[in-house]
């Protein structure tokens, strides 16, 4: 509007200012970054007033409790806890704490807010405390590489995307030597607590550390925090992992744009592969946000034991039906991990790994005789470029790199071939043009949505409270998310209660099971009830760019809302 | 903030409402779409008050005026015009107009606003007028496929992305038969005017139609409107083409996110190919917005007659220098049309087109002897996958499809090979991991920024005024863009004044020359003065998602600001 344009000084206002926040390396902050830095985060009321920590009932495990108990003799059975209001401010010890924090694994929007949350807790509730940030992920703990975080250091990262405040890494603390290194570090720094911000593996690791320290009578408490854009780290008490909301909205903005493009030009099928390999939550959420014509959900493919041919036929059938309705365009969402959900593809890859490790691949293709009939049939069905990818792109162990397979391009080629067949049969008469997209990295480091910013801040602030109250082996959990922030609950969930075991090399390993898309859950059911309509009618929704103020700016993703029973 | 969250009804507000705007097909509008529909657009004051149309001096042509005069005997030399305030409201005839509008070529954010602009003009200033929308681009004119646009029809498209209100197409009105068809249509509909919204080709076409109608004494006036995200249709009087601002900001959002990702994980070089084949304006603007480590500008490559090896070495040198500074990551921007700017690549492609049209390609590679030494050397330098693409991916005429070459992947492979070489020589010691991205379709149909929304509305409204005042052969031009909207100037520029001729098949053809990146222009010079610093220091800016309200939401792109002399 003219008014705000004028108020804004017209064009001269520029989009990116030259105000430089020097402590964030050498960045030049944009207007939006600057606005976000000073965005004032609300806290749940329980965190704004005196509280006490109340234990719940004794917990058990997600599976094989007897094995989990053996693995965590000190921690097993400990209750989850809740923060509840109380009269006095003196419930928690008046003591200066030394706390370490680490970011583990892939980036997720909001990580910086978890850190600013725990920092602000310490500043406000345990004055004189020290917060160390371990650099570069768990390796930073093992190598004792850290930085002391203060107000000036943290300021430029407030409400900003990325993990670059202290960076992250994918190392794991696994071997006895590595546990010893971690032990040395926490003792050297005299740490009262350690906050591990990570996914399922990292939180499992956090729990192992907590058990180890408890067992060795080391005072350092360990707390976890649920991070992953994939959305597959959640349970009843941990309604969602942070970053999922932002990433899905960034992808949905792009998908919505591509939909409008498809409808405007009327000649392309856009095949969009979305990050999230183990579970299809991102794909499902983006479908709920944008209403594409076709969406492939890995978990459904697995349950129905579909083959690649089944998936191709499903897509082709809809394309043909749309052609009859004179729609020669559309948008198709595909989860990054599709191949992992297709039993026959897994079998083929296993056989290829075996054969290629032991045989030379002759030009005449005699090596193919080593494949089972089913795998040979699938291999021959694949487009040539994918065959080559399977043969050539191998990791250092000689294994096929499934993640590198451009599934969206593979499907375009298979769909094209099938449509050509149907053209010859006379059941399809149009020209098919596929356009491939992969939306991944651009969603991991975006500026967190208001929801992720607030949720993470509460997770971090709450984690501070839990460490302050002497808890260990919990994951920070913020609940009642369908209510206003004011009314959100804050507590900690026993990590052992989220665990099961897997047998690896003859040994039981504790794991936090990934939360897969539930075919009986509300988000999938909502999607399943709509998809036939979306397939043939164009119910496209264009969410547009994430807004930080105004209507809708505080709304959260459909998955969480549906799971919380909010219509 | 808690307050707006509460006001908003908390989570229940949802992100996409079920309020369905039925006339936009079957879409379900998101909150942001709904807010944008009712966004009230300001008009330049000259359009809000009585105005008259004032002629400027006689015009000439951008080149070869004598040839342009021969091609446009009726229009050549006509002045550009300006709207200026006047006392009386009765300057323009009180008459009901019949106007047609058409969208031509690729989508650009803001097209719908041009249409709503001219619609509102007719509603407010020539009451009782009729606006027809030709469907599917120029083919809609030739086939007389149209829809009558009314308030209800237009409403859901206000401030929305895409061209789906009437859709677009790439057909051209070229042959005498096609001109006759257009003639029949405008006469059948008794059109007083036609507004052609398109790029350089479409505006040239608009001018040919204007000349044709004038020559045949047909009353239909023809007006052009500057559309293209590529930003290569502009001149002094037409400061920018619409859509460029939005597309660049969408790409810059993604680039900014990828930068934060690169810095957080510290292990990837992201190679980002950006749409915009003929000119590198988009790449340059995105560089100015985000400050990547490396940016390739096609026009510079062409002027310096760089080879692919030169470009590769330039990238590799910076990667090595960054490695010395312990930065093993970065972001690299590449224009989609890079190959077109490299003389040796053009030569190779021409030779391949020739050879492959006439020779069989033998497996032993004897055909390669037909290549000149220079081309053979380049061919052998290319990664195998690109060699295959050059050999196999051909259009229906047998020509190499340059647009399909994934330049970013090609460069990753060439950079990787060169770095391996330097590793052996000992001058590089790190691991190189390239990640490829192509940002294209997601930028063409986004919700227009405030600037594009306002600019397009003024362009359309102004076009209505020009047609009303009896002008033809002009392109709608809105100027003084560095001032508040209030003070923007509105007028029309003689299309012939933007033209030169090209010799094709022995004949002179009129063309509006594409505006390339000027190596002496302020945007490039600003970039050139900064790039060495950006290469080695990380001056990343993360513009974040486009905001429609608040600070910065009305700011425009750097290219336009620098060209207008706004610091």
Interface residues (C-beta under 8 A of the other chain):
Chain A: X1 X2 X4 X5 X6 X8 X10 X11 X12 X13 X14 X15 X16 X25 X26 X27 X28 X29 X30 X31 X32 X33 X34 X35 X36 X39 X40 X42 X106 X107 X136 X160 X161 X162 X163 X164 X167 X168 X249 X250 X253 X254 X256 X257 X258 X260 X261 X263 X264 X265 X266 X268 X270 X289 X291 X435 X437 X441 X442 X443 X444 X445 X446 X447 X450 X481 X482 X483 X484 X485 X486 X537 X538 X539 X540 X541 X542 X543 X544 X545 X546 X547 X548 X549 X550 X551 X552 X553 X554 X555 X556 X557 X558 X560 X561 X564 X566 X567
Chain B: X1 X2 X4 X5 X6 X8 X10 X11 X12 X13 X14 X15 X16 X25 X26 X27 X28 X29 X30 X31 X32 X33 X34 X35 X36 X39 X40 X41 X42 X106 X107 X136 X160 X161 X162 X163 X164 X167 X168 X249 X250 X253 X254 X256 X257 X258 X259 X260 X261 X263 X264 X265 X266 X268 X270 X289 X291 X435 X437 X441 X442 X443 X444 X445 X446 X447 X450 X454 X481 X482 X483 X484 X485 X486 X537 X538 X539 X540 X541 X542 X543 X544 X545 X546 X547 X548 X549 X550 X551 X552 X553 X554 X555 X556 X557 X558 X560 X561 X564 X566 X567
